[in-house]
Amino acid sequence: MSAMVLSEAMADWVEWDQAAYLLGVSVGALTADVPFSKSKRIFWEDSAAGRGLHAALLALVDAGLLESRNDDEEFRWAATKFLNQFD
């Protein structure tokens, strides 16, 4: 199984719930075998996992790795280089 690269999956703007799904898959909390369309309930129902993944997206915005727009309704990758890549 190949690992999903979040920077590639979020190269373009993504709605917040799909962004949280992509983050969950990239860290191994969700399986890509269950598509986003069948995983939406995690993000639309009040669940600790859904809240945590959304909070993680916001933390990645604070860190400068993601950017958001429309009151944190959409996210995309913002970093232009790897953090461990030095000039």
N, CA, C and O atoms as a MOPAC input file, in Angstrom:
PM7 MOZYME 1SCF
protein

 N      0.84000 1    -1.17500 1     0.00000 1
 C      0.00000 1     0.00000 1     0.00000 1
 C      0.88900 1     1.24300 1     0.00000 1
 O      1.81700 1     1.35700 1     0.80100 1
 N      0.59400 1     2.16500 1    -0.90300 1
 C      1.37800 1     3.38900 1    -0.95500 1
 C      0.76900 1     4.42600 1    -0.02000 1
 O     -0.44900 1     4.52000 1     0.13000 1
 N      1.63800 1     5.18700 1     0.59100 1
 C      1.18700 1     6.20800 1     1.53100 1
 C      0.70900 1     7.44600 1     0.77500 1
 O      1.28400 1     7.83500 1    -0.24100 1
 N     -0.34200 1     8.04600 1     1.29000 1
 C     -0.83600 1     9.28000 1     0.69600 1
 C      0.02800 1    10.44100 1     1.18100 1
 O      0.34600 1    10.52900 1     2.36700 1
 N      0.39900 1    11.31100 1     0.28300 1
 C      1.17800 1    12.49200 1     0.62300 1
 C      0.20500 1    13.66300 1     0.71700 1
 O     -0.40100 1    14.05800 1    -0.27900 1
 N      0.06200 1    14.21300 1     1.91800 1
 C     -0.91900 1    15.25700 1     2.15400 1
 C     -0.66000 1    16.48500 1     1.29300 1
 O     -1.60500 1    17.10000 1     0.79900 1
 N      0.59300 1    16.85000 1     1.10900 1
 C      0.90300 1    18.03200 1     0.29900 1
 C      0.42600 1    17.86200 1    -1.13800 1
 O      0.04600 1    18.84000 1    -1.78200 1
 N      0.44000 1    16.64800 1    -1.64000 1
 C     -0.04900 1    16.39900 1    -3.00200 1
 C     -1.57300 1    16.33000 1    -3.02900 1
 O     -2.20400 1    16.86600 1    -3.94000 1
 N     -2.16000 1    15.67500 1    -2.04000 1
 C     -3.61800 1    15.51700 1    -2.00000 1
 C     -4.32500 1    16.84800 1    -1.78000 1
 O     -5.48100 1    17.01200 1    -2.17100 1
 N     -3.63200 1    17.79800 1    -1.15300 1
 C     -4.23700 1    19.09400 1    -0.85700 1
 C     -3.56100 1    20.22300 1    -1.62600 1
 O     -3.45800 1    21.34400 1    -1.12800 1
 N     -3.10700 1    19.93200 1    -2.82600 1
 C     -2.46000 1    20.95800 1    -3.64700 1
 C     -3.44500 1    22.04700 1    -4.05600 1
 O     -3.05500 1    23.20200 1    -4.23200 1
 N     -4.71500 1    21.68800 1    -4.20800 1
 C     -5.77400 1    22.64200 1    -4.52700 1
 C     -6.71300 1    22.77400 1    -3.33400 1
 O     -6.65000 1    21.96900 1    -2.40500 1
 N     -7.57300 1    23.77000 1    -3.35100 1
 C     -8.50800 1    23.99800 1    -2.25500 1
 C     -9.42700 1    22.79200 1    -2.05400 1
 O     -9.95100 1    22.22100 1    -3.01000 1
 N     -9.60800 1    22.42200 1    -0.78400 1
 C    -10.41400 1    21.27200 1    -0.39300 1
 C    -11.36000 1    21.72000 1     0.72200 1
 O    -10.94700 1    22.42700 1     1.64100 1
 N    -12.62900 1    21.30800 1     0.64000 1
 C    -13.59300 1    21.60200 1     1.71300 1
 C    -13.07500 1    21.02600 1     3.03000 1
 O    -12.34200 1    20.03700 1     3.03600 1
 N    -13.45800 1    21.64700 1     4.13800 1
 C    -12.89400 1    21.29000 1     5.43800 1
 C    -13.08600 1    19.82800 1     5.80200 1
 O    -12.17900 1    19.21600 1     6.36700 1
 N    -14.25200 1    19.24500 1     5.49000 1
 C    -14.48900 1    17.86300 1     5.90200 1
 C    -13.63700 1    16.88800 1     5.09000 1
 O    -13.14800 1    15.89100 1     5.62200 1
 N    -13.46400 1    17.17800 1     3.81100 1
 C    -12.60000 1    16.32300 1     3.00300 1
 C    -11.13200 1    16.52000 1     3.39300 1
 O    -10.35100 1    15.56900 1     3.36300 1
 N    -10.76000 1    17.73700 1     3.75500 1
 C     -9.39500 1    17.99000 1     4.22800 1
 C     -9.12000 1    17.19600 1     5.50300 1
 O     -8.04100 1    16.62400 1     5.66300 1
 N    -10.09500 1    17.16200 1     6.40600 1
 C     -9.93300 1    16.38500 1     7.64100 1
 C     -9.82300 1    14.89800 1     7.32600 1
 O     -9.03800 1    14.18600 1     7.95200 1
 N    -10.60500 1    14.42800 1     6.36000 1
 C    -10.51300 1    13.02400 1     5.92700 1
 C     -9.11500 1    12.73200 1     5.37400 1
 O     -8.49900 1    11.73400 1     5.74700 1
 N     -8.61500 1    13.59600 1     4.49000 1
 C     -7.28700 1    13.39500 1     3.90400 1
 C     -6.20600 1    13.38400 1     4.97500 1
 O     -5.27300 1    12.58300 1     4.91100 1
 N     -6.32600 1    14.26500 1     5.95500 1
 C     -5.37900 1    14.28100 1     7.06400 1
 C     -5.46600 1    12.97500 1     7.84700 1
 O     -4.44200 1    12.38700 1     8.19400 1
 N     -6.68700 1    12.52200 1     8.12300 1
 C     -6.86800 1    11.26500 1     8.84900 1
 C     -6.26200 1    10.08100 1     8.12300 1
 O     -5.65700 1     9.21100 1     8.74900 1
 N     -6.41700 1    10.04100 1     6.81400 1
 C     -5.81500 1     8.96500 1     6.02100 1
 C     -4.29200 1     9.07700 1     6.05700 1
 O     -3.59600 1     8.07200 1     6.20000 1
 N     -3.77900 1    10.29400 1     5.92800 1
 C     -2.31900 1    10.46700 1     5.85400 1
 C     -1.62000 1    10.08100 1     7.15400 1
 O     -0.46500 1     9.65700 1     7.12600 1
 N     -2.29900 1    10.22100 1     8.29200 1
 C     -1.67000 1     9.84400 1     9.56600 1
 C     -2.04300 1     8.43100 1    10.00900 1
 O     -1.60900 1     7.97200 1    11.06600 1
 N     -2.84200 1     7.74900 1     9.20400 1
 C     -3.17700 1     6.36600 1     9.50600 1
 C     -4.35800 1     6.18900 1    10.44500 1
 O     -4.60000 1     5.08000 1    10.92300 1
 N     -5.10300 1     7.26100 1    10.72100 1
 C     -6.27600 1     7.15300 1    11.59100 1
 C     -7.49300 1     6.64700 1    10.82600 1
 O     -8.40000 1     6.06400 1    11.42000 1
 N     -7.52200 1     6.86400 1     9.52100 1
 C     -8.60200 1     6.40800 1     8.65000 1
 C     -7.99000 1     5.59200 1     7.51800 1
 O     -6.84300 1     5.81900 1     7.13100 1
 N     -8.74400 1     4.65700 1     6.99800 1
 C     -8.26100 1     3.86100 1     5.88600 1
 C     -8.79800 1     4.43700 1     4.57800 1
 O     -9.96600 1     4.81600 1     4.48900 1
 N     -7.94700 1     4.49600 1     3.58200 1
 C     -8.35600 1     4.99300 1     2.26700 1
 C     -9.31200 1     4.01900 1     1.58500 1
 O     -9.96300 1     4.38000 1     0.60400 1
 N     -9.40500 1     2.77800 1     2.09500 1
 C    -10.32300 1     1.78800 1     1.53100 1
 C    -11.78500 1     2.19000 1     1.73500 1
 O    -12.66300 1     1.74900 1     0.99300 1
 N    -12.04100 1     3.02300 1     2.73500 1
 C    -13.39200 1     3.54400 1     2.96400 1
 C    -13.39000 1     4.96700 1     2.40800 1
 O    -12.73600 1     5.84600 1     2.97000 1
 N    -14.10300 1     5.20100 1     1.32700 1
 C    -14.03500 1     6.50500 1     0.66900 1
 C    -14.60800 1     7.62900 1     1.52800 1
 O    -15.35400 1     7.40300 1     2.48100 1
 N    -14.23300 1     8.82900 1     1.15600 1
 C    -14.71900 1    10.02400 1     1.86200 1
 C    -16.23800 1    10.03400 1     1.96400 1
 O    -16.78800 1    10.36800 1     3.01400 1
 N    -16.91000 1     9.67700 1     0.89800 1
 C    -18.38100 1     9.72400 1     0.88500 1
 C    -18.99800 1     8.84000 1     1.96900 1
 O    -20.09900 1     9.12500 1     2.44100 1
 N    -18.31200 1     7.78400 1     2.36400 1
 C    -18.83000 1     6.89600 1     3.41700 1
 C    -18.24600 1     7.24400 1     4.79400 1
 O    -18.61200 1     6.63600 1     5.80000 1
 N    -17.34000 1     8.22100 1     4.83000 1
 C    -16.69000 1     8.60900 1     6.08500 1
 C    -17.17800 1     9.95300 1     6.60600 1
 O    -16.78100 1    10.36800 1     7.69500 1
 N    -18.02800 1    10.63900 1     5.85200 1
 C    -18.45600 1    11.99200 1     6.21600 1
 C    -19.05100 1    12.09800 1     7.60700 1
 O    -18.89800 1    13.12700 1     8.26500 1
 N    -19.72800 1    11.05300 1     8.07000 1
 C    -20.39100 1    11.12000 1     9.37100 1
 C    -19.41400 1    11.44500 1    10.49700 1
 O    -19.79500 1    12.06000 1    11.49300 1
 N    -18.15800 1    11.03500 1    10.34300 1
 C    -17.14000 1    11.31500 1    11.36500 1
 C    -17.00500 1    12.82000 1    11.56900 1
 O    -16.74600 1    13.28300 1    12.68000 1
 N    -17.17900 1    13.57100 1    10.50100 1
 C    -16.95700 1    15.01300 1    10.55100 1
 C    -18.24600 1    15.81000 1    10.75600 1
 O    -18.20700 1    16.94000 1    11.24200 1
 N    -19.37100 1    15.23300 1    10.39300 1
 C    -20.63200 1    15.95800 1    10.50500 1
 C    -21.37700 1    15.65700 1    11.79700 1
 O    -22.24100 1    16.43300 1    12.20700 1
 N    -21.05600 1    14.54700 1    12.44000 1
 C    -21.61500 1    14.26600 1    13.76200 1
 C    -20.62700 1    14.78200 1    14.79900 1
 O    -19.44300 1    14.94100 1    14.50100 1
 N    -21.08800 1    15.03600 1    15.97900 1
 C    -20.21000 1    15.53600 1    17.03600 1
 C    -19.37300 1    14.38300 1    17.57100 1
 O    -19.81900 1    13.62000 1    18.42700 1
 N    -18.14600 1    14.26500 1    17.05000 1
 C    -17.26000 1    13.19600 1    17.50800 1
 C    -15.89400 1    13.77000 1    17.85800 1
 O    -15.43500 1    14.73800 1    17.25200 1
 N    -15.26900 1    13.16400 1    18.82800 1
 C    -13.94100 1    13.61900 1    19.24500 1
 C    -12.94300 1    13.51400 1    18.09600 1
 O    -12.09100 1    14.38800 1    17.93500 1
 N    -13.03900 1    12.46200 1    17.30600 1
 C    -12.10600 1    12.27800 1    16.18900 1
 C    -12.28900 1    13.38600 1    15.14400 1
 O    -11.30900 1    13.94900 1    14.65600 1
 N    -13.52400 1    13.68900 1    14.81000 1
 C    -13.79000 1    14.75000 1    13.83900 1
 C    -13.31100 1    16.10600 1    14.33400 1
 O    -12.69500 1    16.86500 1    13.58500 1
 N    -13.59700 1    16.41200 1    15.60600 1
 C    -13.13200 1    17.68200 1    16.18800 1
 C    -11.61800 1    17.72900 1    16.23400 1
 O    -11.01700 1    18.76900 1    15.96500 1
 N    -10.99700 1    16.61000 1    16.57300 1
 C     -9.53700 1    16.56700 1    16.66700 1
 C     -8.85800 1    16.76500 1    15.32500 1
 O     -7.86000 1    17.47800 1    15.22400 1
 N     -9.40100 1    16.13200 1    14.29300 1
 C     -8.81200 1    16.29900 1    12.96100 1
 C     -8.99700 1    17.72800 1    12.45800 1
 O     -8.10800 1    18.27200 1    11.80300 1
 N    -10.13700 1    18.33700 1    12.75500 1
 C    -10.33900 1    19.73100 1    12.36200 1
 C     -9.38400 1    20.64900 1    13.12600 1
 O     -8.82400 1    21.58300 1    12.55100 1
 N     -9.20200 1    20.38500 1    14.41000 1
 C     -8.25200 1    21.16700 1    15.21000 1
 C     -6.83400 1    21.00500 1    14.67500 1
 O     -6.05200 1    21.95500 1    14.68000 1
 N     -6.50400 1    19.80100 1    14.21500 1
 C     -5.17500 1    19.56300 1    13.63800 1
 C     -4.99000 1    20.37000 1    12.35500 1
 O     -3.90500 1    20.89300 1    12.10100 1
 N     -6.04500 1    20.47300 1    11.54500 1
 C     -5.96300 1    21.31300 1    10.34400 1
 C     -5.65500 1    22.75800 1    10.73100 1
 O     -4.80200 1    23.40100 1    10.11900 1
 N     -6.34400 1    23.25900 1    11.73600 1
 C     -6.11700 1    24.63400 1    12.17300 1
 C     -4.70400 1    24.81600 1    12.72800 1
 O     -4.09100 1    25.86600 1    12.53400 1
 N     -4.18900 1    23.79900 1    13.41800 1
 C     -2.81000 1    23.86200 1    13.91900 1
 C     -1.81900 1    23.89000 1    12.76000 1
 O     -0.79800 1    24.57400 1    12.83500 1
 N     -2.11100 1    23.15100 1    11.68700 1
 C     -1.23900 1    23.17700 1    10.51200 1
 C     -1.30200 1    24.52800 1     9.80600 1
 O     -0.31800 1    24.95200 1     9.19900 1
 N     -2.43800 1    25.20300 1     9.87700 1
 C     -2.53100 1    26.57600 1     9.36400 1
 C     -1.64000 1    27.48500 1    10.20900 1
 O     -0.87300 1    28.28000 1     9.66600 1
 N     -1.73900 1    27.37100 1    11.53600 1
 C     -0.90700 1    28.18000 1    12.43000 1
 C      0.57700 1    27.95000 1    12.18500 1
 O      1.38800 1    28.86400 1    12.33100 1
 N      0.92600 1    26.72200 1    11.81200 1
 C      2.32700 1    26.37400 1    11.56100 1
 C      2.80000 1    26.82100 1    10.17500 1
 O      3.99200 1    26.74800 1     9.87300 1
 N      1.87400 1    27.28300 1     9.33400 1
 C      2.24200 1    27.73600 1     8.00300 1
 C      2.31000 1    26.63700 1     6.95800 1
 O      2.75700 1    26.87500 1     5.83600 1
 N      1.87000 1    25.43000 1     7.31500 1
 C      1.89700 1    24.32600 1     6.35200 1
 C      0.65300 1    24.31000 1     5.47100 1
 O      0.72200 1    23.93100 1     4.30200 1
 N     -0.48400 1    24.72100 1     6.03200 1
 C     -1.72700 1    24.84100 1     5.27400 1
 C     -2.16800 1    26.29200 1     5.29700 1
 O     -1.74900 1    27.07000 1     6.15400 1
 N     -3.01600 1    26.64300 1     4.34800 1
 C     -3.70000 1    27.92600 1     4.42100 1
 C     -5.18800 1    27.65900 1     4.33500 1
 O     -5.61600 1    26.63400 1     3.80300 1
 N     -5.97400 1    28.58600 1     4.86200 1
 C     -7.42000 1    28.41300 1     4.84600 1
 C     -8.07200 1    29.67600 1     4.30000 1
 O     -7.46800 1    30.74800 1     4.25900 1
 N     -9.32900 1    29.51500 1     3.88100 1
 C    -10.11200 1    30.66300 1     3.41900 1
 C    -11.57700 1    30.40300 1     3.74800 1
 O    -11.96100 1    29.29700 1     4.12900 1
 N    -12.37700 1    31.44200 1     3.59500 1
 C    -13.81800 1    31.34900 1     3.85300 1
 C    -14.11000 1    30.85600 1     5.27200 1
 O    -14.84700 1    29.89000 1     5.47000 1
 N    -13.51600 1    31.53800 1     6.25100 1
 C    -13.73200 1    31.18100 1     7.66500 1
 C    -13.40400 1    29.72400 1     7.95500 1
 O    -14.17500 1    29.02800 1     8.61600 1
 N    -12.26800 1    29.26500 1     7.46400 1
 C    -11.77600 1    27.90600 1     7.69200 1
 C    -12.68300 1    26.83800 1     7.10600 1
 O    -12.74600 1    25.72300 1     7.62400 1
 N    -13.38400 1    27.17000 1     6.03300 1
 C    -14.23300 1    26.19600 1     5.32800 1
 C    -13.45700 1    25.43400 1     4.25800 1
 O    -13.87200 1    24.35200 1     3.84500 1
 N    -12.31800 1    25.99700 1     3.80200 1
 C    -11.50800 1    25.35900 1     2.76900 1
 C    -10.03500 1    25.45300 1     3.15400 1
 O     -9.59500 1    26.42900 1     3.76100 1
 N     -9.29100 1    24.42300 1     2.78900 1
 C     -7.87000 1    24.35400 1     3.11100 1
 C     -7.09200 1    23.90700 1     1.88300 1
 O     -7.62000 1    23.21600 1     1.01200 1
 N     -5.81000 1    24.31900 1     1.82900 1
 C     -4.88200 1    23.77700 1     0.83600 1
 C     -3.47100 1    23.85400 1     1.40300 1
 O     -3.19600 1    24.59300 1     2.34800 1
 N     -2.58700 1    23.07100 1     0.79800 1
 C     -1.19900 1    23.03200 1     1.22500 1
 C     -0.55200 1    24.36300 1     0.91800 1
 O     -0.77900 1    24.91700 1    -0.15800 1
 N      0.24700 1    24.89500 1     1.82700 1
 C      0.86400 1    26.20700 1     1.65200 1
 C      2.38100 1    26.17500 1     1.66800 1
 O      3.02600 1    27.05200 1     1.09300 1
 N      2.95500 1    25.17800 1     2.31700 1
 C      4.41700 1    25.13600 1     2.44500 1
 C      5.06200 1    24.99900 1     1.07600 1
 O      4.58600 1    24.24700 1     0.22600 1
 N      6.13100 1    25.72100 1     0.87400 1
 C      6.81800 1    25.67100 1    -0.41700 1
 C      8.01900 1    24.73500 1    -0.40800 1
 O      8.56700 1    24.41100 1    -1.46200 1
 N      8.43000 1    24.29900 1     0.78500 1
 C      9.52600 1    23.32700 1     0.86600 1
 C      9.35700 1    22.50200 1     2.13900 1
 O      8.59800 1    22.86800 1     3.03700 1
 N     10.06200 1    21.40800 1     2.19800 1
 C     10.03000 1    20.56800 1     3.39000 1
 C     10.70700 1    21.27700 1     4.54700 1
 O     11.69500 1    21.98400 1     4.35000 1
 N     10.18800 1    21.09600 1     5.74600 1
 C     10.73700 1    21.77700 1     6.91100 1
 C     12.18900 1    21.36400 1     7.19600 1
 O     12.96400 1    22.14400 1     7.74800 1
 N     12.53900 1    20.15700 1     6.82200 1
 C     13.90800 1    19.68300 1     7.09100 1
 C     14.82400 1    19.87900 1     5.88200 1
 O     15.91800 1    19.31700 1     5.83200 1
 N     14.38400 1    20.66200 1     4.92700 1
 C     15.18500 1    20.94900 1     3.74700 1
 C     15.77700 1    22.35300 1     3.92400 1
 O     15.05300 1    23.34700 1     3.96600 1
 N     17.07600 1    22.40700 1     4.02400 1
 C     17.73500 1    23.68400 1     4.29300 1
 C     18.36200 1    24.23400 1     3.02400 1
 O     18.77300 1    23.49300 1     2.13100 1
 N     18.42100 1    25.58000 1     2.97500 1
 C     19.03900 1    26.24000 1     1.80900 1
 C     20.53300 1    26.06900 1     1.81400 1
 O     21.21400 1    26.55600 1     0.91200 1

